[in-house]
């Protein structure tokens, strides 16, 4: 599988982190997000991963939806 660019990995990490941490989302989202997050975790530098997770924590569903469509 070809490597994604870092921007794509950051967006993926933010969306997956949001799915892991948002209390209004079903538990099945976190169940699916946890294994999917291993790729961005392995490919992003730690500071970029932390920034993506912090962005997800501060984001709304609508903001992440726009991010996903980029």
Secondary structure in CASP SS format (residue, H / E / C, confidence):
PFRMAT SS
TARGET T0000
AUTHOR 0000-0000-0000
METHOD secondary structure of the structure
MODEL  1
X C 1.00
X C 1.00
X C 1.00
X C 1.00
X C 1.00
X H 1.00
X H 1.00
X H 1.00
X H 1.00
X H 1.00
X H 1.00
X H 1.00
X H 1.00
X H 1.00
X H 1.00
X H 1.00
X H 1.00
X H 1.00
X H 1.00
X H 1.00
X H 1.00
X C 1.00
X C 1.00
X C 1.00
X C 1.00
X C 1.00
X H 1.00
X H 1.00
X H 1.00
X H 1.00
X H 1.00
X H 1.00
X H 1.00
X H 1.00
X H 1.00
X H 1.00
X H 1.00
X H 1.00
X H 1.00
X H 1.00
X H 1.00
X H 1.00
X H 1.00
X C 1.00
X C 1.00
X H 1.00
X H 1.00
X H 1.00
X H 1.00
X H 1.00
X H 1.00
X H 1.00
X H 1.00
X H 1.00
X H 1.00
X H 1.00
X H 1.00
X H 1.00
X C 1.00
X C 1.00
X H 1.00
X H 1.00
X H 1.00
X H 1.00
X H 1.00
X H 1.00
X H 1.00
X H 1.00
X C 1.00
X C 1.00
END
